[in-house]
Amino acid sequence: MVYLGRIVQRDLAARELDDALYYLREGCQPCAQRHLTLARRFGATERQIAAVKLAGSSLPGPPPHTDSSNR
């Protein structure tokens, strides 16, 4: 891996954390996990990752699926 400066790594980590939060809001856990893994690689702390997970879990989830054809 090519060395990236600390500032660049921090920016990349922040971007991955933002992307993870987006996917948590959209309800795609595997997508969010992928971005959290990348954020770790770019130097995000476990505290930052926990904050994103907490923020994502405090959001309302998608509405439950209802199938009106079975009524």
Secondary structure, DSSP 8 states (H G I E B T S, - for coil): -----HHHHHHHHHHHHHHHHHHHHHT-HHHHHHHHHHHHHTT--HHHHHHHHHHHHTS--------GGG-
